[in-house]
Amino acid sequence: MAYQWQWSVFLQAPSAGQTYLDWLLSGLGVTIALGLSAWGLALALGTFLGILRTLPNRALSGFAACYVELFRNVPLLVQIFIWYFAMPELLPWGDAVKALPPMTQQFLMAMLCLGMFTAARVCEQVRSGIESLPRGQKGAGLALGLTLGQTYRFVLLPMAMRIVLPPLTSEFLNIFKNSAVASTIGLLELAAQGRQLVDYTAQPYEAFIAVTLAYMLINIAVMSLMRILERKTSLPGMAGK
């Protein structure tokens, strides 16, 4: 039997005052909010861990290395189930989490899972960027009277982050794509809304073509933003510039 294409399905109203297109736009908003909040956590935590991995203190660098191995070697799907089902029972503030509205709880756990998972990958990018710098830069900062913390803040990190900006762009893109796993715990993000639209309309091609285009728009926006940032922060003669 031939498939009946019906693009007008997005304008149909499953309930008063709301169309299927509104469902997709709602899911898109949740996906963007989830990706941006998780990225903020991943960038801050990953940068901190990346610095720890380059310190001479073996305890601190070992802690960061263990974090990376743990979060990189456990599948993301398993991690989100642990965060959603197990962590509220194990953490001291778990009762407060369980008292939240279901969608808020799902969003919070998904954000923590994605952020901490991606932080392990950001950590390795930052570590490689710092270690790619000439050793004399660290010594020069210390020779000028800067503390180790100031040397990282004013000398090493500004240079390293310029070098690792392209791979960080890939991680930024991945966090939006990985956000689709949040649908497994009930969060109505973009992929979940697309699947729900299929359940209600039996029009899978239209639904998932629209979802695919929405993810592409997010990725194009992120890539455009990061390219502008790369041009603004590039230094002649560094990292092939």
Stockholm file with secondary structure:
# STOCKHOLM 1.0

chainA/1-241         MAYQWQWSVFLQAPSAGQTYLDWLLSGLGVTIALGLSAWGLALALGTFLGILRTLPNRALSGFAACYVELFRNVPLLVQIFIWYFAMPELLPWGDAVKALPPMTQQFLMAMLCLGMFTAARVCEQVRSGIESLPRGQKGAGLALGLTLGQTYRFVLLPMAMRIVLPPLTSEFLNIFKNSAVASTIGLLELAAQGRQLVDYTAQPYEAFIAVTLAYMLINIAVMSLMRILERKTSLPGMAGK
#=GR chainA/1-241 SS CCCCCCGGGGGCCSBTTBCHHHHHHHHHHHHHHHHHHHHHHHHHHHHHHHHHHTSSCHHHHHHHHHHHHHHHHSCHHHHHHIIIIIHHHHSTTHHHHHTSCHHHHHHHHHHHHHHHHHHHHHHHHHHHHHHTSCHHHHHHHHHTTCCHHHHIIIIIHHHHHHHTHHHHHHHHHHHHHHGGGGGGGTCCCHHHHHHHHHHHHCCHHHHHHHHHHHHHHHHHHHHHHHHHHHHHHCCTTSTTC
#=GC SS_cons         CCCCCCGGGGGCCSBTTBCHHHHHHHHHHHHHHHHHHHHHHHHHHHHHHHHHHTSSCHHHHHHHHHHHHHHHHSCHHHHHHIIIIIHHHHSTTHHHHHTSCHHHHHHHHHHHHHHHHHHHHHHHHHHHHHHTSCHHHHHHHHHTTCCHHHHIIIIIHHHHHHHTHHHHHHHHHHHHHHGGGGGGGTCCCHHHHHHHHHHHHCCHHHHHHHHHHHHHHHHHHHHHHHHHHHHHHCCTTSTTC
//
